[in-house]
Amino acid sequence: MTQRPPSESDTPMSPPFDVGAAVDQLFKEIIKEAESPLLQMSIEMMREETLAIRAYEADLLPDREAEYQRLLACWRRRDKRGLQKELAAYYQRREDIAATVAHRMAPPN
């Protein structure tokens, strides 16, 4: 089951919503339950490729939670076309920030 999205009933004592962990859990769920081997393979590859940059995403992609919500909604509706579209956009956005992330990850000279 995917991590629950944050709600208005969350209190200061509630643990903060971790978008990266929620996306990772969603990807694991899709890999486990998708009936399409191609989709499973694509998600697993995307998951592995993006794990290393998750720590850098927050300030480079401030709307990650909305992005997660769109992915989750497509998955819950079993909207294959919508999910493919959202996954392509998800991956493209990470590709777009790759140079910035690489620069931040590089050790100082």
Beta strands, then each sheet from edge to edge (+ up, - down):
end
